[in-house]
């Protein structure tokens, strides 16, 4: 399902720039299909693929023994029902937790995934992976090297975007792995953010949706920088962003964006 889209998604930025116009945006499923599955679980990731997502957005942290695990909050309380910080628990302790019951009893037994599990799914399906480094509250020394090593081990350099609110970390990632795309996460109005992105070697702007305007998308595209707004669930806004030419849309409901893109393509068919 959606094989052609997933197969070309990692190359869309170059194609847009070469053609001088935007192409179909990559649909990034935010923490997987988190609107209908427990976030950042393999159930959410697999469902995202089924719903037509061309990309998956996830969050990575390190366990106490240095294993990259996929969870958003720095603490385990909300999604795993356990006290304490992710970084204070061993991988074995983290894997023993239930990351699905909080969402619905149907998902009891879902685990907090290891990064390798998602990368394997990406390798099998061709889906793009947007890995957010959760290293603002905790530094997680060496997280950049560990994530890059995992991506390279799976041969997914051209199917990966690394993003973070920690822009020092993004600059380091680009120095360590210039072949892997990076995206700047930010919440408010940066002045000419595409210039700032280029100053640290970043390829994309992962902007909070209200901080995205059509003229900025156009200027960024001309500068060779993509916009991937987050988190967009309203269909009217999705249509606006598609019309603006954003390179990607990060959403909890990838099926909504996939349907809108399909409708657009059908309307263009003679």
N, C-alpha and C positions, 0 to 999 in steps of 0.2 A: 504493500500500500504506500502510495506517495514516493515510490522509489526514485523517480526522476528528480523530484524536488530535493530529496535528501542527498542524492548523489552529487548535485551541483552546488549545494548551499555554501560549502566552504569556499567556493571560487566566485561567489556572486559579487563580492566587493570589487575585484579586479575587472570583471565584466562590466559592471556599472560604470566604473571610471573610464574604461577603454571606450565605451559607447557614448560617454558624456550624458548619460541619463540613468535614472533609477530603474532597477528591476523589481521583481516581486520580493517583498520583504521576507526574511527568515522568521518563521513563527517559533519563538522560544517558549517552551512550556515552563512556567515559573515554578521552581522546585518540583518539576514534573507536572502532571495534570492535577495540580493541588486544589482545584475547585471541586473535584469529584473523587480524590484519593488522598490518603494521608501524605503530607508533603515530604519530599526527600526520602522516599522509599522506592524500592524497585517496582512496587505495584504502581506508583505514580509515574515512574519513568516509562514503564512498558505501556501504560495507558496513553501516555502522551504520543508515543509512536503510533498506536492504533488510531488516535484521533487526528492524525495528519500533521503533527508538529514536525518541523524541519530541524529544530534545535531543542535542547534541554538546558535550562538554567538550574544550577545547584550551588550549594554552599559547602566549603570544605574547611575543616579544622583538624588539629592534631590531637590524638589521644596522649595520655601521659607517657606512653612508650613510643610515641612518634609515628603512629599510623594515621594516614589521612582518611577521615570519616566524614560522611555527608550529613550535616545537620545545620540548621539555621541559627538557633539560639545558642549563646555561649553556655547556658545552663541546660540541664536535662529535664527540668520540671514539666514544661508545657507539653512536649511531644513524646517524652519517654517515661513520664511519671516517676522520676527518680530525683532525689536531691543532689546538689553538687554541680560542679563545672565539668564540661566536656574534657578540658585539658588536664583535669585531676584524676581521670579514670583511665585505666588500662583499656586496650582494645578488647580484651576478653570480657571485661566488665561491661563495656558499652554494647558489645554484641549480645549479651545476655538480656538486654532490655527489650521491652515491647514498645515499638514505635508506631503501632497502628491502632490500638484500642481507644486512644484518646479521640480519634476521629469517628470511629464506628466499630462496634464489636465484630463486624464482618471481617475487619482487617487485623484482628488479634494475631499476634505472632510475627507481624512485619518487623524487620530489624533495621537498625541504622546501617546503611550500606558502607562498605569500603569503597574508596575511589575507583579501585580496579574493577569493581562490578559494573559501574556505569560506563567506564571506558571500554569494557568488553562489549557491552550493549551497543555502544557507539560504533565499534569496529564491525559488529555483525550487521547493523542496520544502515550505516552511512550517515547517521544523524550527527549534527554539530553539537558540541558540548561547550557551554559557557560556565566556567568554573569560577565562582566568586571566592576569593580568599577572605575568610572572616578573621582578619588580623588587625582589628582596630582596638578592641578592648583588651585582647591578649596578643602579645607579639608573635607567638608561635615561631620561635627561631628556626630557620631552615625550611619553613613551609614552601617557600618559592622553589627551592631546589628539589624538594620531594615531589611536588606537583609536576614540575617540568620533567623530572626523571620518569614519572609514571606515564605521562603523555608520550614521551619519546619511546618508552618500552613497548607501548601499544601501536606505535607508528601513526599517531593521530595529530601530528603537528599542524596539519592543514585542515583539521576538523575541530580545532579547539580555539576558544577565546578565553583568556584569563582576565577577570575583572576584580576590582576592589575599591573600597573607599579609601584605602591606604595607598596613596599615589607614589610614595617612596617605594613601596613594594612593587608596584607596577613598573616603575623605572628599572628596578633591579631585575625583574622578570625579562624585560626587553634586552637588558645587557647580557643576561644569561642565555636567552633563547630568542634571538631576533626573528626567527622564523615563525614564532607563535604570536598570533594576534592578541592585543590587549585592549581593554575597554575601561574608561574612567567612569566610575560611579560617583554621582553627585546629586544633590537634592535641589539646589537653588540656582539662581541665574548667574552663571559665570559669564564674564565679558569675553566674547569671541572664544568660546571654549575649544574650537577646532585649532586655534593657534596654540592654546595651552596644551592640547593633546599632542600636537606635533613636537612641542618642546620637550616632552618626556618620551617620545617615540610611540605614543599610543595610536591605535588604529580606529577606535570607536568611542562614542560618547554614550554611556549608559545613564541617561538622564532621567530623573523623576519626571513623569509625563507632563505635569503643568509647566515644566521648564523647557518645553519644546514648542517652537513656532515654525511655520512654513518657511519664512525667509531665512531662519537659522539653518534649517535642514538643507536648503539650497546652497547657502554659502559654505556649509561644511562639506557638501558633496563636491563643490568646485575645488575645495582644498584637499580633497581625497580622504576625508574623515567621515565615517558612518555614524548614524544615529540609531540606537537601540533603546527606545523609551521603555520605562517600567512604571508600575505594573498596570497594564491596560486591559480592563475587562468589559468596558462599555462599548457596544457595537458601533454606536454613532462616532465615538472617538476613534475607534479602529479604522473606520472608513476615512476619517480625516487624515490619519497618519499614513494610511496607504496612499491616499491622494497626494500627500506631501512628498512622498518618495523616501520615507524612512527605510533604512536598510534592514531593520528588524523590529519586531514587536514582542515584548516580554509580557506574557499573560498567564493567568491561572486557568483559562479556558481556551486551549489551543483549537478546539473544534470550531469555536465561533469565528476566529480569524481565518481558519482554513475554509470555512463555508463562504465567508465574504470574498476571499481571493478567488474561489471557484466561481462565484456569481459574477465577479468582475471579468474573469476570463471568458465566461459564457456570453456576456454582453458584448464582448469584442469580436466574437466569432461571426463572420459574415453569413 
